[in-house]
Amino acid sequence: MDTLINKGITLFHNELSTSENEKTIVVLGSARGGTSIAAGVLYHLGVEMHNALPPVFEDAGIAEKFNSFLTRNIDLSEENRSEVWAFKRPSAIDNITKIHRATRNPYYICVFRDPLAIANRNKISINSNANLFNSMDNALKQYKKIIDFAASCKRPVLMCSVEKIRMYPTGFVEAVSNFVGFDKDKQSVAAAVDFINNEPAQYLAATRKVRSIGAIVSVKNGVVTGWASWLGKTEVANVDVILNERTVETVEANVNIVAEHVQRHTSNRKCGFGFRLEQIDARPDDILSLKVQGDVVPLGQKIKLLKEHF
């Protein structure tokens, strides 16, 4: 019955994997489309990835070599000191002709994910106001390039589905291990499977290109004070005041603040805000929370208002 189960893995030209000792594993996919899962599996199996470290598993130095259109010849002599090594770069498909020529014995892992899931991840990680349909369309365009390349490529290709990887993690890890020609060390396989099963909080934080930071500083004498600032852009943060899960007010975080604990987190000194509880008609036992407009993550924890806050 196992042969009837669709585990979302397809191999092409894999006959070369047994005859070549030197291999360069290239992970292709859409941004926020699961390439970090494949790269993380390679990392936990012991494949050399140079400066690509958790949680994103992307080597900025190698990426820069491939992104530079001014470079006619890409020098990978240092990386090629490793018999088998890998790199991951979602945008690599845009330079795939140059990469294909430059890499020694390339082996491609092509990762596919539900475009709606990608678009939702973009809204969380990049911009909560991003157009969902445009994000889905961009992902599909990237996948069309990958499909066209894989169909014409005469090198080994492993195509995989993120949704199926999560359903059958052991099968995927074993397939990747076979693909790169590594022995199935039980400890490494277990570590790779565990990595798939536990989406790291570090990755979710690291892939948020633009995000807000801040906190409520105090709630006393009927006044709420705090601070909020953007990481990744310079505009003033507009803070939504949420009372009992309903937005009741918006305040600008543009007041000068010199508190030491704020200075440890941001160089923006004009990021303070304040408002009175009476202006939002708050009462004891109400639940207060704050969120910067355009972000999806609240500023700190929710607060249950007490009589002593007023």
Sequence and secondary structure as in RCSB ss.txt:
>XXXX:A:sequence
MDTLINKGITLFHNELSTSENEKTIVVLGSARGGTSIAAGVLYHLGVEMHNALPPVFEDAGIAEKFNSFLTRNID
LSEENRSEVWAFKRPSAIDNITKIHRATRNPYYICVFRDPLAIANRNKISINSNANLFNSMDNALKQYKKIIDFA
ASCKRPVLMCSVEKIRMYPTGFVEAVSNFVGFDKDKQSVAAAVDFINNEPAQYLAATRKVRSIGAIVSVKNGVVT
GWASWLGKTEVANVDVILNERTVETVEANVNIVAEHVQRHTSNRKCGFGFRLEQIDARPDDILSLKVQGDVVPLG
QKIKLLKEHF
>XXXX:A:secstr
 GGGS  SEEEESGGGGGT S EEEEEE  TTSSHHHHHHHHHHHT B TT  TTT   HHHHHHHH TT SS  
 TTGGGSSEEEEE GGGGGGHHHHHHHSSSEEEEEEE  HHHHHHHHHHHT TTS HHHHHHHHHHHHHHHHHHH
HH  S EEEEEHHHHHHSHHHHHHHHHHHHT    HHHHHHHHHHHHS  HHHHHHT SSEEEEEEEEEETTEEE
EEEEEES  S EEEEEEETTEEEEEEEE EE   HHHHTT S SEEEEEEEGGGGT  TT EEEEEETT SS SS
  EE  GGG 
